[in-house]
């Protein structure tokens, strides 16, 4: 399809997507609350921005960022790149894909550390806990959680283990930790899973998983390619709970040494 | 006008901040690990610019139109206290915000493509569009239902941990009978929905409700809505996979 026609289609699709919520909000405002929209023109202009922005975002993602995510996965798993050892064996062992794990870890860590929502949450948590939860401590805990999560998710795609075993084991771990972790950290930990999966990160991580499942011998994108986002939302819960547990232990330790 | 430009600039900056680490990591890997020339980075830069511009306009428009109206509606409905309208509003809010969620649009399209290539569905543009739209509608209904449950929970004081644990038990049970090819997509859809559009509005709804009703903690109740909204999509998409 030529770029102009496909762009026009994406703009139309975006308009179709935005329309229902706009109409519903208008109807609610008009008939349930019984008021006309405050600043009607502003709102129309706003929705035009939303439609155009959504279209630009989708075009950029589809034509550049998404293919790139797949390309990275393909390049880093290419037998020629992996070296002679890999080309000799029909099925290279999972250890040989270490660049993928490193790449996944780097993507997870860096996108999380830059996440504005997380910075705000950390500052709030620091205030509420009276300084017991460090701003950087929490951010690093979440970032490590996402990095390890995406990395482990890649390991799962390479080895082909069933996704739900990992997820179920993860949630059992979370439940056990919830019992022992300090109460302040629990809601925060559960929240951190959702905070990290931003609109830019999700498509890239998905592309990475699909690209990986396409190139690793014996894997199918449909059966194995998805699941990285689930890992990225689960592991921060574990690391943040662990961070809470460690800081309590540390406090006890220093307290015991002082007296 | 000057204020509008300032806000736009701030939004642009935060979009850049979203994307910068990705560009940096990919760039470093391209140059030092894969050893590609810098010329191959051109699509990364042009696509990145388009993504930043799009995300900036999108969020700016949301702040201008959707967020103020949604928030004021959430507050006035909570004050009005009619359960029927609150529940309907919660559903519409969950459904509408999920349908425009950019990350979900991309992931659903990709899922359709993968399913078509694996011959789980017909390999045609129409069949793929139908599948992607079905997936998005399923997730949107799921988020709508989650918000309804969350609002009822706040009104009737149900226990959140009990709801979450029974929800995950249901997920585990349904996973055992769902077709294997839907499991990954289903588990991912929980994380996809909790981003740009949904979170601010849902938080507004939770806080509005919790502060209109006595003896409720706004922080805790707003949080419960998000937790439910990342659970129900998993369940609903698993069921969607069994039906398709």
Interface residues (C-beta under 8 A of the other chain):
Chain A: X17 X18 X20 X21 X22 X24 X25 X28 X29 X32 X33 X37 X38 X42 X43 X44 X45 X46 X47 X48 X49 X50 X51 X52 X53 X54 X55 X56 X57 X58 X59 X60 X61 X62 X63 X64 X65 X66 X67 X68 X72 X75 X76 X81 X99 X103 X106 X107 X110 X111 X113 X114 X115 X116 X117 X162 X163 X164 X167 X168 X171 X175 X187 X190 X191 X193 X194 X195 X197 X198 X199 X200 X201 X202 X203 X204 X206 X207 X210 X220 X221 X222 X223 X224 X225 X226 X227 X228 X229 X230 X232 X233
Chain B: X14 X17 X18 X19 X20 X21 X22 X24 X25 X26 X28 X29 X30 X33 X34 X43 X44 X46 X47 X48 X49 X50 X51 X52 X53 X54 X55 X56 X57 X58 X59 X60 X61 X62 X63 X64 X65 X66 X68 X69 X70 X72 X73 X76 X77 X80 X85 X89 X92 X93 X95 X96 X97 X99 X100 X101 X102 X103 X105 X106 X107 X109 X110 X111 X114 X115 X117 X118 X120 X165 X168 X172 X175 X180 X181 X183 X184 X185 X187 X188 X190 X191 X192 X194 X195 X196 X199 X219 X220 X223 X226 X227 X230
